[in-house]
């Protein structure tokens, strides 16, 4: 018998794996602690300074422990607090420390990202003649901050957080990161705000007659404000619906599917409550893309069964809605569908006029017009108005580039059920974003913006690698950890088969 069939793994391999498991679990608890502290303390210095110190210390300690640090930074993306006056999110602070300590990863990102960054920066420069007219110092500070948040963070800093996920060979761990670090914390915060938060803008919402006020509410949860304005929260709810659906319908461990299913029901309920028909349509398109790709990887019978389960869950969620919410949805349907409201076309027309008048860009803005300004309600046009034709091209190519990247992923990179779940999550989210950006602004809310793109980039890099661990090996490993089996007693044969002595 070949000695390779009976030789056990060296114990030196066992310890690092067990250590990584412990660190990953620790990262999740630390991340949830950050969220709890942000809710209790809010945007006060009592939270900001300790967080800054904690983030740089953990980056120094864990910058070489890729998965635990990425898990911690991912949960920070769900922290409902933005730092300082200009709204820097917590995960972008983690990314900044990492970029300063590990600049070599700046050169390991997809090459097309650098081209888009160049286009966006050129657009920012060409518009300087307009945005500096009101004062050079103030214009540089204001537009520089917007450029960091809306150009540098999505194109450079967020990818730098997740670029090392392409080295991961453990699809089950990747799935846990997506579920417990991105989907679950965000869902819990949004659901808690809706169920237990206090409305902070009652008077403003009352200006919208009847139950229409339901789509204009803000909630106070602890010492943070969670914005439930339908044009903002709809983006993140649509993204979470697509991501949780991808896990629910995949052939992964049942506890993961149950948790993801609960998140799906919660986010579907919240999206229906907001009444954002643009986000509802975008999420349905994301789900359609998920099921279409699933047909290529699993049997048609399983796809139909998954589709039936999801439809039943969504139908039951609608049936259980309060009568006031159903009345609100009816009014929204009448406005958007029955009456075929065309207000968006008028807003887009004004934005196009602005682009023709100032093709060089005017600096970051979401509104156009002389005198009374109107919101553009289209991120593609918003980037073109703000950063000129070059900036609009950069954002459009950014979305298209992510879409193409997900659609051309090699099948062998997603043959594992957990890898497929993560891939489908990213695909569904970017499809929803591409469509939702036509009618609203994902960029208006820094927290939602960074969280959505964190899910996309996490899934993107996880889908760039072929796992080396087979399904049988993964099941044996899980059973070993559950039963306390010593790794040194686990043998592997020349064919990759695993046995326990």
WOHU-V748837 format. One record per helix or strand of 3 or more residues. SS is the DSSP state (@ for helix, = for strand). FROM is the first residue (numbers start at 1). LEN is the number of residues. Records with the same first field share a line. If there is no record, write none. Layout:
SS: FROM-LEN + FROM-LEN
//
This chain:
@: 3-3 + 11-31 + 45-18 + 66-12 + 90-12 + 103-5 + 111-16 + 128-4 + 136-32 + 171-26 + 202-5 + 210-7 + 230-19 + 254-21 + 277-21 + 300-20 + 323-16 + 343-15 + 379-29 + 411-3 + 417-23 + 442-3 + 446-17 + 471-13 + 487-3
=: 218-4 + 224-4 + 490-3 + 498-3
//
